[in-house]
Amino acid sequence: MGGILSRNGPPSPDGQIAPTRTRMALELRHNSPLLCCRFDPSGRFVFAGAQDNTIQRWDLTSQAKVAFAGHRSWVRALAFHAASGKLLSTDYNGKVMVWTCESATPQVERVLDAHDGWVRAIAMSPDQRQFATCGNDNLVKLWNVADFSLAREFAGHAHHVYNVAFHPSERSIVSGDLRGNIKQWDLQTGRETRTLDASVIFRFDPTFRADHGGIRSMAFNADGALLACAGITNVSNAFAGIGNPAIVLFNWQTGQRTQVLRVNPAFQGTAWGVVFHPHGYVVGTGAGGGGGLWFWRPTEQNSIHNVAVPNNARDLAIHPNNRRLAVPCFDGVVRIYELS
């Protein structure tokens, strides 16, 4: 399926987003399963990390595709440094790579030996001066953008760290691990300041003697009042990943869980992506019994609208104009959805 996207640019001040009018506008194809995606800050391109160790870049107008080759393992996470036009990517081999994202013939500019094992997530700070990574060595690391030096290391998780995010206004970051432990860290002192409990999206399966769950995606709303964490709950079979997607919402000021958002009617699988839309919606995506794109109001437990995604979805990104969503899928397709 193909489609024509509207011109880039912000929505009109009085424009409203209606989840029920969401439609797939464009399919951008690759020949390897996709694990992550992000729009670049200009909104011109969408990027996706793949299991063939490449990053794929599509021009949203011409649909021209360019490959970024350099990783030697699956590409797990992407982040942008808007001021310099750099793309940062992570892989399952412990590396962070730095690229010029608009280059016609992309080349790796720098490689960081960031973690021992998988680098599961990367996040850029609001002031664009630092970025954070986390991984299977149970560590969270803070890096300086100016020279890509290691600024600080945060140790305290006892399990693989699945995600990391900067608070939009405070000098702090949060990190979430396999067992649903969310730690807040002070960037100035490096100290852990509190732990939030998202263990509802973790379970130890005694039959298979396996842990299953974790913070698969993490996002703050614009003013930092709410934190959303995506994953799986009600796990009945860890080996097959049988359970239900859930988004755990926290009141940032109190640290208390305010809601566990669930897909209604029930969907089998895991929530792999979550974003806040500025019009007040929480949007999630996931995979299991096929793919899904779901919308909630933060105060209501059950989803208010569901969109069937043709294949298993592994991440979610929102366009700078807030009117498009990108969903990378296991069948190698990035699906672009229009919200207006």
N, C-alpha and C positions, 0 to 999 in steps of 0.2 A: 504494500500500500504506500502511496506517496501522498504529498500534500503541499500546500502553499502556506507559509507562515506569514502573519502580519508583520509590518515593519517594526524594527527595534524601537524602543523608547518606552518611557514610563506611561502607565495608564492615566487617563484623565482623572482629575481630582474627585469627580463624582461617579467614576466608573465603579461598578460593583461586580464582584466575583460570585458566581452561582455554581456551587459544586455540581448540581444536577445537570448543568450544561457542559460539563467537561467532555471533551472529545479527543480522540487520537488524531493528530494532524500530520504526523510524519514518522516514517520508519527509516532509520539509518543503519545499514547492514555491514556486519563484519563476519568473518568465518570462524570465530572462536568465542566461547562463552565470555561474557562481560561481568566484571565484579564491582565496578564503581564508575561514577561519572560526575562531572561538574561543568557548568557553563563558565566561560571566561568572564572577567569583569565587564568587558565591553558588550557582552551578549551576542557577539558575532559567531562564536564557535561553541560546540559542545565537545568535551573530551571524555573518553572512556578507557579504563584499564582492563586488560584482557588476560585470559589464561594462556595465550601464546607469547606472553612476556612483553607485549607491545602496549603502547598507548595509541589510540586512534583519535584523530581530530577531524571533525566534520564542520564545514562552513554551512551555516543554517540556511543561507540563501541559495548557494549553488549546489549544495550537498557534496562538494568535492571533499575527498578523504585523503588524509596524510598520516603516515605511520611514524611514530617515535620509537626507534629501536635502540635498546641499550641494556634494559633489565635482563637478568638471567633467571628470573622467577616470575610468578604471577604478580601482576600489578594490583595492589590492594586499595590504595587511597591516593587522592589528589587534593592539592591546595594551590591557591594562586597568591602571588605577591603583586598586587595591583600596580603599585608605583613603578616597579621595574619591568613589568610584563613577564616575570618569571613564573614557570610552572614547577611545582615540587611534586614528586611522585614517590611512593613507597612500594616495597615488594616483600615477598616471603623469604628473601635471602638476607634480610637485615639492612638493606640499603635505602637511602634517600637520594634521589637524583634531581638535579636542577637543570631546567631547560628554558630557552627563549620560546615562549609558546606560540608566537606568530611567525616564526621562521618558516620559509618555504622548504628548506631542507634541515629539519631539526637535528641538532647534535647535543649530546650531553655536555654540559659546561662544568659540572662538579658532581662528585659521588661522595656521599658521607657513609661511613660505617656506623650506622646509627644504633642498632640493637643486635643482640645475640638471638637470632631466630626471626620469626615473622614481625614485621612492622605493620601493625593492624590499623593505625589511624594517624592522621596528621591534621593539625589545625593552625591557622594563621591568627596572630593576635589582632585585636581591633585597631591598634596603632601601626600595624604592619612592621614593627621592629623585631618581632620575635615569632617563632613558631614552636609548636610542641608536637612530640611524637610519643607513641607508646607501643608496647609489644609483648611478645611471649617470654621475655626475660623478666617480667613482672615490674618493669621500670617505666617511668614517665620522664622524658627529657625535654629541656627547654634550650632552644638554640637562638643565636643572634643572626639576624638576616644580613647585617652589614658584612660580616666575614665568615659566616656559617660556623662559628665556633660554638662549643657547648657552654651554655651559661650556667645550667644547674641540672642536677639529677634528683628525682624524687623517688625514694624507696619506701615502701610500706605495704604495697599490695602483696598478698601471699599467693596470688594466682595470675594467670595471663591477663594483661590489661588490654581490653578490647576497644576502648574509645577514650577520647580526650576532647575537651572544649574549653575555650576561654569565656569567662563571663564578660558581657559586652561593656560593662562600666567599672567593674572592680578589678583590682590587681590580683586576680586569682584565677585558677583553672580547676576543672573537675576532671576526674578520670574514673572510668567504670570497668570492672573486671568480670571474669567468667561467672563468679558467684553472685553478681548483683551488688557488690560493695562499691559505693560511689564516694570517692574521697575528694575533699576540697583542699587545695594547697595555696598557701600565700606565696606569691611570686617574689616578694622582697626577701623573706626570711627562709623560704623553702620548707616551712613547717606545715604539717597536716593540721588543719583547723577544725575539721569535723568530718563525720562519715554519715552518708544518707543510705537508707536501706531500700534497695530495689530487688531484694531476694525473691520477690514474687515471680520474677522472670529467670529463675534458676531452679533446677531440681537434680538431686542425685538419684539415678535409677538403680535400685538395688539388684534388679534382675540382670542387667548388663554391667553393673558395677562401674557406671560411667556418669560423669557430670554432663549436664546439658543445659544450655541457656547463655546468659551473659548479655552485656550491653552492646547490642549490634549497631546502634546508632544513637546519637546524642545531640540535642539542640536546645539553645535558649531562645525565648521570644525576644523581641526587639529591645525591651527595657530591662531584661534580665529578671523579671519577676517570676517566671516559670521556667522550669527545666523539664525536658521530655527525654525519656529513655525508651528505646525500642528493643523488643526481644520476643521470647516465647514463654507462655505460661501453660499450666495444666498438662505438663509433659507426662505422657503415659508410656512412651517407648523412646528411649534416648537413641537407640541404634537407628531407628527409622525417622527420627525427628517428628514424632507424632505429638501434637499439641496445638495451641491456639495463639495467634499473634496478639500482642498487647503493647500498649504505650503507657508507661508509668509517668505521671505528672507530679512534680514537686513544687511547693511554695518555697521560693528561694529564701525568703526572709526567715521563715520558721524552720525550714528543712523538713517539713512534714509532707508526706504523700497526700495529695489532694484527690487523685483520681487514677483509676486503672482503666484506660480506654480499650474497648473490645470491639471486634468486628461483629456486626449483627446483620443478617444471620451468620452463624458460626462458620469460620473458615479454618481449614487445617493448614498449619504452617507457622512460619516465623516472620515477624516484622523486621525488615532489614534497613529501612530508612524512615526518617521522620524529619519534617520541617514545620515551622510555624509560618502561616500566611499572614501578612499584615492586616488582612480584613477580619482576623479573629479565629481562623480555622487552624486546627492541627491536621496535617496531612501525613499519611503513612503509606508505606508500600511493603510488599512481602512476597513470600514464595512458599510453596508446599504442595497443595492441591491445585497447581497452576499459579498464576500471579494475580495480585490485587492491588488496587489503589483506593485508599479509604480516607474519608473526611469525618472529622468530629468537631463539635463545639467543646471547649475545654471543661465546661461545667457538666457535660452529659456523658455518661459511661458508654453508651452505644453509638456506633457510627451512624451518621445521618445520611451518607451516600456512599455507595461502593461502585467501583468501576472494575470490570474484569480485564486483566492484562493477559494477552495471549500466551505468555510464557513466564517462567519463574523470574521474579524481579529481585535484584540484589542491592539496590541503592536508590536514592532519590535526591534530585537536585532541583532547585528553584531558580528560574531565570531572573536576571536583574530587573526586568520590568514587572515581575510578579504575576505574569499572565501565562507562563508556560512551566511545565514540569518535565524533567527528563528522567526516564526509568531505564537502566541498563538490564538486559535480560540474558538468561542462560543460553538462549538460541543465537546469541551474537548480535542482537538488534537493540539499538537505543530507540526507545519509543518516546516521541515528544507529544505531550498532551497540552491542549489549549484549555484554559479555564473560563474564558469569556464566551 
